[in-house]
Amino acid sequence: MAQSAVLDVILAGERIRDYTDDRPFPSALFLGYVGGRPLHVVASCAESSRRAFIITAYEPSLDVFEPDYRTKRKP
């Protein structure tokens, strides 16, 4: 997965979930499409230094998510 794809998702994707209790900084889950394929990126931002940190990036699975790739399936 290219760094440019991850950056594109953060800049132009949809913020679908906030993790306000994450430490040391709150984080968020972003959804975007790269080459027609969904990509989830979890990132956090240090407000004081205005630095972003990529926590993880992955292609979401339909085993875990509904076809909208926003909603987790019920167990």
N, C-alpha and C positions, 0 to 999 in steps of 0.2 A: 504494500500500500504506500503510495507516494505521500510525502509530506504536503505537497501542494493540494492533494485531495482533502486531507484533514483540515488544512487552513481554509479551503473553500467552504467546507461544511460549517466551520465556526463563523465565518464571515457572512455567508449567504444562506445557511440552513435555518431550520426552525428549532427554536428552543422548546423542547417538549417536556422537560421536567427539571425542577430545581431541587437541589440537595442543600438546603440552608444550614443544616446542622453539621455538614462536613467540616473537618478541621485538617490543617490549620486555616483553610479558606473555604467558604461555600463553593459548591460546584454546580454544574448544570449539564444536562444531557441534550445534545443537539442531533437532529436528524437532517441528513441531506442525501442527495443522489449524485453518484459519480458514475458516468457511463451508463446511466439507467439503473444502477444497482444501489440499494440503500446502504447508508453508512451512518453508524452511531459514533459520536465523539463525546467523551466526558472531559470537561475542562474546568479549571478554576482560575480565579483572577485575584491577585494580591492588589487590593485597591491602593495601598500606600506606595507601591513601586510601579503600579500599572503594568505588571508582568502577568502573562497568561501561562498556565501550566497544563499540558495535555496529560491526562491521567490514563486514558485508554481510548482506542479506536477499534471498532470491529464491525463486521457485517452482521446485522441482526438476523436471527433464525426464525422461520415461521413456526418452529417447535416451541419457541418462547414467546413470540409476539404475534398479535393479530396481523392480518394483511395490510393494515395501515402503518405498521411498524412503529406506532406510537403507544399502543395499548398492550400490556402484558397479558398473556393468556392466563386464565384461572387454572390452578393445579387440579 
